[in-house]
Amino acid sequence: MNEREEKRNRLRQHAWESAQRADELLDGELQALRNATRSDLDRLRPRVSDTANYNQLIATVDEATRRNESLAQLRTRLEQLGTQALRIGKEAVNLLKVV
């Protein structure tokens, strides 16, 4: 193996490790959203700052739950909603911890 291939392999390994750490950090938040009951989520609605994105987020989580998707699939669907939806998701998770 030449030096270039070794560097490429090290970079791939670092990228994989970074992705794993990110997944671990997001896992708790995604699990809290996924495990929240409908009544938990309904109580949050008036307290969330962006109701349009919140509604989109809840629809996505509901659909993922209905399809029994993995956390990785749910994460991908949430990322497709954009950074605003991810911000609302984090806000909702923090509010769930208070409820």
N, CA, C and O atoms as CSV, one atom per row, in Angstrom:
chain,resi,resn,atom,element,x,y,z
A,1,MET,N,N,0.859,-1.173,0.000
A,1,MET,CA,C,0.000,0.000,0.000
A,1,MET,C,C,0.907,1.239,0.000
A,1,MET,O,O,1.845,1.332,0.791
A,2,ASN,N,N,0.616,2.166,-0.881
A,2,ASN,CA,C,1.444,3.373,-0.947
A,2,ASN,C,C,0.929,4.431,0.037
A,2,ASN,O,O,-0.116,4.271,0.666
A,3,GLU,N,N,1.700,5.509,0.143
A,3,GLU,CA,C,1.382,6.564,1.112
A,3,GLU,C,C,0.020,7.205,0.848
A,3,GLU,O,O,-0.717,7.517,1.783
A,4,ARG,N,N,-0.301,7.396,-0.406
A,4,ARG,CA,C,-1.589,8.001,-0.761
A,4,ARG,C,C,-2.763,7.129,-0.316
A,4,ARG,O,O,-3.744,7.635,0.229
A,5,GLU,N,N,-2.664,5.838,-0.544
A,5,GLU,CA,C,-3.722,4.915,-0.117
A,5,GLU,C,C,-3.842,4.881,1.403
A,5,GLU,O,O,-4.945,4.783,1.941
A,6,GLU,N,N,-2.713,4.961,2.090
A,6,GLU,CA,C,-2.741,4.971,3.554
A,6,GLU,C,C,-3.458,6.218,4.066
A,6,GLU,O,O,-4.277,6.134,4.982
A,7,LYS,N,N,-3.150,7.378,3.474
A,7,LYS,CA,C,-3.824,8.617,3.867
A,7,LYS,C,C,-5.317,8.531,3.587
A,7,LYS,O,O,-6.128,8.942,4.416
A,8,ARG,N,N,-5.682,8.003,2.434
A,8,ARG,CA,C,-7.091,7.853,2.071
A,8,ARG,C,C,-7.800,6.949,3.074
A,8,ARG,O,O,-8.915,7.247,3.503
A,9,ASN,N,N,-7.161,5.861,3.442
A,9,ASN,CA,C,-7.757,4.935,4.411
A,9,ASN,C,C,-7.904,5.587,5.783
A,9,ASN,O,O,-8.910,5.386,6.463
A,10,ARG,N,N,-6.888,6.377,6.193
A,10,ARG,CA,C,-6.989,7.078,7.481
A,10,ARG,C,C,-8.132,8.088,7.457
A,10,ARG,O,O,-8.884,8.209,8.423
A,11,LEU,N,N,-8.255,8.811,6.347
A,11,LEU,CA,C,-9.354,9.778,6.226
A,11,LEU,C,C,-10.706,9.085,6.256
A,11,LEU,O,O,-11.635,9.565,6.906
A,12,ARG,N,N,-10.826,7.977,5.571
A,12,ARG,CA,C,-12.085,7.216,5.602
A,12,ARG,C,C,-12.403,6.754,7.012
A,12,ARG,O,O,-13.552,6.811,7.448
A,13,GLN,N,N,-11.376,6.292,7.727
A,13,GLN,CA,C,-11.578,5.834,9.103
A,13,GLN,C,C,-12.021,6.987,9.994
A,13,GLN,O,O,-12.934,6.829,10.804
A,14,HIS,N,N,-11.381,8.145,9.850
A,14,HIS,CA,C,-11.775,9.320,10.640
A,14,HIS,C,C,-13.204,9.745,10.298
A,14,HIS,O,O,-13.972,10.098,11.193
A,15,ALA,N,N,-13.562,9.716,9.036
A,15,ALA,CA,C,-14.920,10.079,8.628
A,15,ALA,C,C,-15.929,9.111,9.233
A,15,ALA,O,O,-16.981,9.524,9.722
A,16,TRP,N,N,-15.609,7.833,9.197
A,16,TRP,CA,C,-16.515,6.818,9.758
A,16,TRP,C,C,-16.672,7.042,11.260
A,16,TRP,O,O,-17.786,6.988,11.781
A,17,GLU,N,N,-15.558,7.293,11.963
A,17,GLU,CA,C,-15.619,7.521,13.404
A,17,GLU,C,C,-16.425,8.777,13.733
A,17,GLU,O,O,-17.193,8.792,14.694
A,18,SER,N,N,-16.250,9.819,12.941
A,18,SER,CA,C,-17.019,11.055,13.153
A,18,SER,C,C,-18.502,10.810,12.948
A,18,SER,O,O,-19.328,11.306,13.714
A,19,ALA,N,N,-18.842,10.053,11.922
A,19,ALA,CA,C,-20.247,9.736,11.672
A,19,ALA,C,C,-20.829,8.926,12.824
A,19,ALA,O,O,-21.973,9.146,13.221
A,20,GLN,N,N,-20.059,8.001,13.356
A,20,GLN,CA,C,-20.526,7.197,14.484
A,20,GLN,C,C,-20.771,8.076,15.710
A,20,GLN,O,O,-21.776,7.908,16.401
A,21,ARG,N,N,-19.862,9.011,15.983
A,21,ARG,CA,C,-20.038,9.914,17.130
A,21,ARG,C,C,-21.275,10.791,16.946
A,21,ARG,O,O,-22.033,11.012,17.890
A,22,ALA,N,N,-21.470,11.283,15.740
A,22,ALA,CA,C,-22.659,12.110,15.467
A,22,ALA,C,C,-23.926,11.296,15.659
A,22,ALA,O,O,-24.900,11.779,16.237
A,23,ASP,N,N,-23.916,10.059,15.175
A,23,ASP,CA,C,-25.080,9.193,15.351
A,23,ASP,C,C,-25.374,8.970,16.827
A,23,ASP,O,O,-26.535,8.976,17.237
A,24,GLU,N,N,-24.336,8.774,17.625
A,24,GLU,CA,C,-24.525,8.565,19.059
A,24,GLU,C,C,-25.111,9.809,19.722
A,24,GLU,O,O,-25.979,9.704,20.589
A,25,LEU,N,N,-24.638,10.988,19.312
A,25,LEU,CA,C,-25.152,12.226,19.884
A,25,LEU,C,C,-26.620,12.447,19.522
A,25,LEU,O,O,-27.403,12.910,20.352
A,26,LEU,N,N,-26.989,12.120,18.296
A,26,LEU,CA,C,-28.360,12.330,17.844
A,26,LEU,C,C,-29.315,11.232,18.315
A,26,LEU,O,O,-30.527,11.442,18.374
A,27,ASP,N,N,-28.777,10.082,18.645
A,27,ASP,CA,C,-29.602,8.929,18.992
A,27,ASP,C,C,-30.578,9.231,20.125
A,27,ASP,O,O,-31.756,8.887,20.035
A,28,GLY,N,N,-30.104,9.862,21.174
A,28,GLY,CA,C,-30.977,10.167,22.313
A,28,GLY,C,C,-32.097,11.112,21.943
A,28,GLY,O,O,-33.242,10.920,22.352
A,29,GLU,N,N,-31.772,12.127,21.173
A,29,GLU,CA,C,-32.797,13.085,20.771
A,29,GLU,C,C,-33.827,12.449,19.849
A,29,GLU,O,O,-35.028,12.671,20.004
A,30,LEU,N,N,-33.362,11.667,18.900
A,30,LEU,CA,C,-34.294,11.008,17.987
A,30,LEU,C,C,-35.166,10.000,18.730
A,30,LEU,O,O,-36.359,9.874,18.451
A,31,GLN,N,N,-34.567,9.290,19.671
A,31,GLN,CA,C,-35.329,8.299,20.431
A,31,GLN,C,C,-36.395,8.984,21.275
A,31,GLN,O,O,-37.506,8.467,21.395
A,32,ALA,N,N,-36.085,10.131,21.860
A,32,ALA,CA,C,-37.072,10.866,22.664
A,32,ALA,C,C,-38.239,11.305,21.797
A,32,ALA,O,O,-39.394,11.204,22.212
A,33,LEU,N,N,-37.950,11.792,20.594
A,33,LEU,CA,C,-39.038,12.183,19.686
A,33,LEU,C,C,-39.853,10.975,19.255
A,33,LEU,O,O,-41.080,11.035,19.183
A,34,ARG,N,N,-39.171,9.893,18.972
A,34,ARG,CA,C,-39.850,8.694,18.484
A,34,ARG,C,C,-40.733,8.070,19.566
A,34,ARG,O,O,-41.795,7.523,19.269
A,35,ASN,N,N,-40.288,8.156,20.815
A,35,ASN,CA,C,-41.019,7.531,21.914
A,35,ASN,C,C,-42.096,8.423,22.517
A,35,ASN,O,O,-42.899,7.968,23.331
A,36,ALA,N,N,-42.114,9.675,22.123
A,36,ALA,CA,C,-43.109,10.590,22.676
A,36,ALA,C,C,-44.511,10.153,22.259
A,36,ALA,O,O,-44.733,9.741,21.120
A,37,THR,N,N,-45.439,10.249,23.183
A,37,THR,CA,C,-46.821,9.904,22.871
A,37,THR,C,C,-47.490,11.082,22.175
A,37,THR,O,O,-46.979,12.202,22.208
A,38,ARG,N,N,-48.608,10.833,21.559
A,38,ARG,CA,C,-49.356,11.895,20.879
A,38,ARG,C,C,-49.731,12.986,21.873
A,38,ARG,O,O,-49.659,14.168,21.539
A,39,SER,N,N,-50.130,12.614,23.089
A,39,SER,CA,C,-50.502,13.644,24.065
A,39,SER,C,C,-49.282,14.458,24.497
A,39,SER,O,O,-49.402,15.660,24.734
A,40,ASP,N,N,-48.109,13.826,24.604
A,40,ASP,CA,C,-46.881,14.574,24.891
A,40,ASP,C,C,-46.643,15.620,23.814
A,40,ASP,O,O,-46.361,16.780,24.114
A,41,LEU,N,N,-46.756,15.209,22.577
A,41,LEU,CA,C,-46.492,16.108,21.456
A,41,LEU,C,C,-47.544,17.209,21.361
A,41,LEU,O,O,-47.217,18.354,21.047
A,42,ASP,N,N,-48.800,16.870,21.629
A,42,ASP,CA,C,-49.864,17.883,21.583
A,42,ASP,C,C,-49.661,18.954,22.649
A,42,ASP,O,O,-49.968,20.123,22.417
A,43,ARG,N,N,-49.144,18.565,23.821
A,43,ARG,CA,C,-48.870,19.541,24.883
A,43,ARG,C,C,-47.742,20.490,24.491
A,43,ARG,O,O,-47.696,21.621,24.974
A,44,LEU,N,N,-46.833,20.048,23.624
A,44,LEU,CA,C,-45.711,20.894,23.202
A,44,LEU,C,C,-46.116,21.945,22.179
A,44,LEU,O,O,-45.522,23.021,22.123
A,45,ARG,N,N,-47.125,21.636,21.370
A,45,ARG,CA,C,-47.470,22.478,20.226
A,45,ARG,C,C,-47.511,23.973,20.553
A,45,ARG,O,O,-46.892,24.748,19.825
A,46,PRO,N,N,-48.194,24.419,21.592
A,46,PRO,CA,C,-48.234,25.863,21.838
A,46,PRO,C,C,-46.894,26.436,22.305
A,46,PRO,O,O,-46.694,27.648,22.238
A,47,ARG,N,N,-45.986,25.601,22.770
A,47,ARG,CA,C,-44.723,26.075,23.322
A,47,ARG,C,C,-43.598,26.092,22.295
A,47,ARG,O,O,-42.544,26.671,22.558
A,48,VAL,N,N,-43.791,25.478,21.138
A,48,VAL,CA,C,-42.756,25.422,20.113
A,48,VAL,C,C,-42.819,26.692,19.278
A,48,VAL,O,O,-43.904,27.166,18.942
A,49,SER,N,N,-41.651,27.244,18.943
A,49,SER,CA,C,-41.597,28.551,18.297
A,49,SER,C,C,-42.040,28.557,16.835
A,49,SER,O,O,-42.515,29.587,16.356
A,50,ASP,N,N,-41.905,27.463,16.119
A,50,ASP,CA,C,-42.230,27.424,14.686
A,50,ASP,C,C,-43.198,26.274,14.437
A,50,ASP,O,O,-42.774,25.145,14.189
A,51,THR,N,N,-44.486,26.555,14.502
A,51,THR,CA,C,-45.479,25.479,14.426
A,51,THR,C,C,-45.527,24.793,13.062
A,51,THR,O,O,-45.818,23.600,12.988
A,52,ALA,N,N,-45.248,25.523,11.982
A,52,ALA,CA,C,-45.280,24.900,10.649
A,52,ALA,C,C,-44.206,23.822,10.542
A,52,ALA,O,O,-44.484,22.707,10.101
A,53,ASN,N,N,-42.983,24.153,10.945
A,53,ASN,CA,C,-41.913,23.160,10.907
A,53,ASN,C,C,-42.140,22.065,11.935
A,53,ASN,O,O,-41.798,20.907,11.696
A,54,TYR,N,N,-42.713,22.421,13.073
A,54,TYR,CA,C,-43.025,21.422,14.092
A,54,TYR,C,C,-44.019,20.398,13.535
A,54,TYR,O,O,-43.851,19.193,13.727
A,55,ASN,N,N,-45.046,20.882,12.851
A,55,ASN,CA,C,-46.031,19.966,12.272
A,55,ASN,C,C,-45.394,19.042,11.244
A,55,ASN,O,O,-45.723,17.858,11.172
A,56,GLN,N,N,-44.483,19.588,10.453
A,56,GLN,CA,C,-43.768,18.776,9.466
A,56,GLN,C,C,-42.900,17.729,10.166
A,56,GLN,O,O,-42.841,16.575,9.743
A,57,LEU,N,N,-42.233,18.144,11.233
A,57,LEU,CA,C,-41.402,17.232,12.000
A,57,LEU,C,C,-42.229,16.098,12.592
A,57,LEU,O,O,-41.839,14.933,12.509
A,58,ILE,N,N,-43.354,16.429,13.181
A,58,ILE,CA,C,-44.210,15.411,13.796
A,58,ILE,C,C,-44.740,14.450,12.734
A,58,ILE,O,O,-44.796,13.243,12.968
A,59,ALA,N,N,-45.122,14.963,11.592
A,59,ALA,CA,C,-45.593,14.097,10.506
A,59,ALA,C,C,-44.492,13.137,10.076
A,59,ALA,O,O,-44.758,11.966,9.806
A,60,THR,N,N,-43.272,13.622,10.012
A,60,THR,CA,C,-42.141,12.774,9.624
A,60,THR,C,C,-41.884,11.691,10.662
A,60,THR,O,O,-41.661,10.532,10.312
A,61,VAL,N,N,-41.913,12.066,11.933
A,61,VAL,CA,C,-41.704,11.082,13.004
A,61,VAL,C,C,-42.838,10.062,13.012
A,61,VAL,O,O,-42.594,8.866,13.172
A,62,ASP,N,N,-44.079,10.528,12.841
A,62,ASP,CA,C,-45.221,9.610,12.792
A,62,ASP,C,C,-45.087,8.623,11.638
A,62,ASP,O,O,-45.336,7.430,11.809
A,63,GLU,N,N,-44.697,9.111,10.473
A,63,GLU,CA,C,-44.537,8.253,9.302
A,63,GLU,C,C,-43.413,7.237,9.534
A,63,GLU,O,O,-43.547,6.068,9.174
A,64,ALA,N,N,-42.316,7.683,10.131
A,64,ALA,CA,C,-41.207,6.774,10.420
A,64,ALA,C,C,-41.636,5.697,11.415
A,64,ALA,O,O,-41.253,4.534,11.285
A,65,THR,N,N,-42.430,6.090,12.405
A,65,THR,CA,C,-42.924,5.129,13.385
A,65,THR,C,C,-43.874,4.135,12.716
A,65,THR,O,O,-43.802,2.933,12.972
A,66,ARG,N,N,-44.765,4.641,11.859
A,66,ARG,CA,C,-45.712,3.770,11.167
A,66,ARG,C,C,-44.976,2.744,10.310
A,66,ARG,O,O,-45.378,1.583,10.235
A,67,ARG,N,N,-43.910,3.176,9.675
A,67,ARG,CA,C,-43.125,2.282,8.812
A,67,ARG,C,C,-42.117,1.452,9.596
A,67,ARG,O,O,-41.436,0.596,9.031
A,68,ASN,N,N,-42.025,1.706,10.894
A,68,ASN,CA,C,-41.067,1.019,11.755
A,68,ASN,C,C,-39.643,1.201,11.225
A,68,ASN,O,O,-38.868,0.248,11.151
A,69,GLU,N,N,-39.318,2.438,10.862
A,69,GLU,CA,C,-38.001,2.730,10.317
A,69,GLU,C,C,-36.945,2.723,11.418
A,69,GLU,O,O,-37.248,2.944,12.591
A,70,SER,N,N,-35.720,2.469,11.024
A,70,SER,CA,C,-34.609,2.529,11.966
A,70,SER,C,C,-34.289,3.987,12.270
A,70,SER,O,O,-34.759,4.895,11.586
A,71,LEU,N,N,-33.490,4.193,13.297
A,71,LEU,CA,C,-33.087,5.556,13.642
A,71,LEU,C,C,-32.290,6.196,12.507
A,71,LEU,O,O,-32.400,7.399,12.270
A,72,ALA,N,N,-31.498,5.401,11.814
A,72,ALA,CA,C,-30.723,5.947,10.698
A,72,ALA,C,C,-31.651,6.452,9.593
A,72,ALA,O,O,-31.410,7.508,9.008
A,73,GLN,N,N,-32.713,5.691,9.311
A,73,GLN,CA,C,-33.668,6.120,8.289
A,73,GLN,C,C,-34.403,7.378,8.745
A,73,GLN,O,O,-34.611,8.302,7.958
A,74,LEU,N,N,-34.793,7.408,10.012
A,74,LEU,CA,C,-35.486,8.581,10.547
A,74,LEU,C,C,-34.562,9.795,10.502
A,74,LEU,O,O,-34.989,10.889,10.133
A,75,ARG,N,N,-33.327,9.607,10.867
A,75,ARG,CA,C,-32.362,10.709,10.832
A,75,ARG,C,C,-32.239,11.267,9.423
A,75,ARG,O,O,-32.207,12.484,9.237
A,76,THR,N,N,-32.170,10.395,8.439
A,76,THR,CA,C,-32.073,10.834,7.047
A,76,THR,C,C,-33.299,11.635,6.653
A,76,THR,O,O,-33.177,12.675,6.007
A,77,ARG,N,N,-34.485,11.161,7.035
A,77,ARG,CA,C,-35.723,11.872,6.708
A,77,ARG,C,C,-35.760,13.245,7.387
A,77,ARG,O,O,-36.221,14.217,6.790
A,78,LEU,N,N,-35.280,13.330,8.624
A,78,LEU,CA,C,-35.252,14.606,9.333
A,78,LEU,C,C,-34.246,15.563,8.689
A,78,LEU,O,O,-34.517,16.756,8.559
A,79,GLU,N,N,-33.107,15.047,8.295
A,79,GLU,CA,C,-32.115,15.894,7.629
A,79,GLU,C,C,-32.658,16.457,6.322
A,79,GLU,O,O,-32.316,17.573,5.931
A,80,GLN,N,N,-33.499,15.689,5.654
A,80,GLN,CA,C,-34.084,16.159,4.399
A,80,GLN,C,C,-35.041,17.330,4.637
A,80,GLN,O,O,-35.281,18.126,3.729
A,81,LEU,N,N,-35.579,17.438,5.832
A,81,LEU,CA,C,-36.453,18.564,6.157
A,81,LEU,C,C,-35.660,19.861,6.293
A,81,LEU,O,O,-36.215,20.944,6.110
A,82,GLY,N,N,-34.382,19.765,6.608
A,82,GLY,CA,C,-33.537,20.946,6.688
A,82,GLY,C,C,-33.172,21.327,8.106
A,82,GLY,O,O,-33.660,20.748,9.077
A,83,THR,N,N,-32.305,22.313,8.199
A,83,THR,CA,C,-31.771,22.720,9.496
A,83,THR,C,C,-32.834,23.322,10.406
A,83,THR,O,O,-32.752,23.174,11.626
A,84,GLN,N,N,-33.815,23.986,9.846
A,84,GLN,CA,C,-34.885,24.576,10.663
A,84,GLN,C,C,-35.668,23.478,11.381
A,84,GLN,O,O,-35.992,23.610,12.562
A,85,ALA,N,N,-35.966,22.407,10.670
A,85,ALA,CA,C,-36.693,21.295,11.292
A,85,ALA,C,C,-35.840,20.623,12.359
A,85,ALA,O,O,-36.359,20.212,13.397
A,86,LEU,N,N,-34.545,20.509,12.117
A,86,LEU,CA,C,-33.664,19.924,13.130
A,86,LEU,C,C,-33.620,20.809,14.381
A,86,LEU,O,O,-33.597,20.297,15.501
A,87,ARG,N,N,-33.610,22.129,14.196
A,87,ARG,CA,C,-33.630,23.042,15.334
A,87,ARG,C,C,-34.920,22.869,16.133
A,87,ARG,O,O,-34.897,22.834,17.363
A,88,ILE,N,N,-36.036,22.762,15.430
A,88,ILE,CA,C,-37.331,22.569,16.097
A,88,ILE,C,C,-37.342,21.223,16.826
A,88,ILE,O,O,-37.873,21.110,17.931
A,89,GLY,N,N,-36.754,20.212,16.199
A,89,GLY,CA,C,-36.678,18.901,16.847
A,89,GLY,C,C,-35.915,18.962,18.152
A,89,GLY,O,O,-36.342,18.383,19.151
A,90,LYS,N,N,-34.790,19.655,18.155
A,90,LYS,CA,C,-34.013,19.805,19.383
A,90,LYS,C,C,-34.805,20.587,20.429
A,90,LYS,O,O,-34.774,20.263,21.617
A,91,GLU,N,N,-35.504,21.606,19.978
A,91,GLU,CA,C,-36.339,22.386,20.892
A,91,GLU,C,C,-37.416,21.493,21.511
A,91,GLU,O,O,-37.675,21.560,22.712
A,92,ALA,N,N,-38.039,20.658,20.680
A,92,ALA,CA,C,-39.089,19.762,21.165
A,92,ALA,C,C,-38.528,18.748,22.153
A,92,ALA,O,O,-39.157,18.464,23.172
A,93,VAL,N,N,-37.349,18.201,21.861
A,93,VAL,CA,C,-36.735,17.237,22.780
A,93,VAL,C,C,-36.477,17.890,24.140
A,93,VAL,O,O,-36.742,17.290,25.181
A,94,ASN,N,N,-35.961,19.116,24.126
A,94,ASN,CA,C,-35.717,19.811,25.393
A,94,ASN,C,C,-37.018,20.059,26.146
A,94,ASN,O,O,-37.058,19.963,27.373
A,95,LEU,N,N,-38.074,20.374,25.417
A,95,LEU,CA,C,-39.369,20.576,26.067
A,95,LEU,C,C,-39.922,19.263,26.599
A,95,LEU,O,O,-40.557,19.244,27.653
A,96,LEU,N,N,-39.689,18.162,25.883
A,96,LEU,CA,C,-40.148,16.855,26.371
A,96,LEU,C,C,-39.486,16.500,27.700
A,96,LEU,O,O,-40.103,15.869,28.559
A,97,LYS,N,N,-38.238,16.904,27.863
A,97,LYS,CA,C,-37.529,16.617,29.106
A,97,LYS,C,C,-38.170,17.354,30.279
A,97,LYS,O,O,-38.102,16.889,31.417
A,98,VAL,N,N,-38.796,18.508,30.002
A,98,VAL,CA,C,-39.430,19.313,31.038
A,98,VAL,C,C,-40.820,18.764,31.376
A,98,VAL,O,O,-41.252,18.819,32.528
A,99,VAL,N,N,-41.514,18.235,30.365
A,99,VAL,CA,C,-42.897,17.771,30.533
A,99,VAL,C,C,-42.980,16.573,31.419
A,99,VAL,O,O,-44.072,16.059,31.662
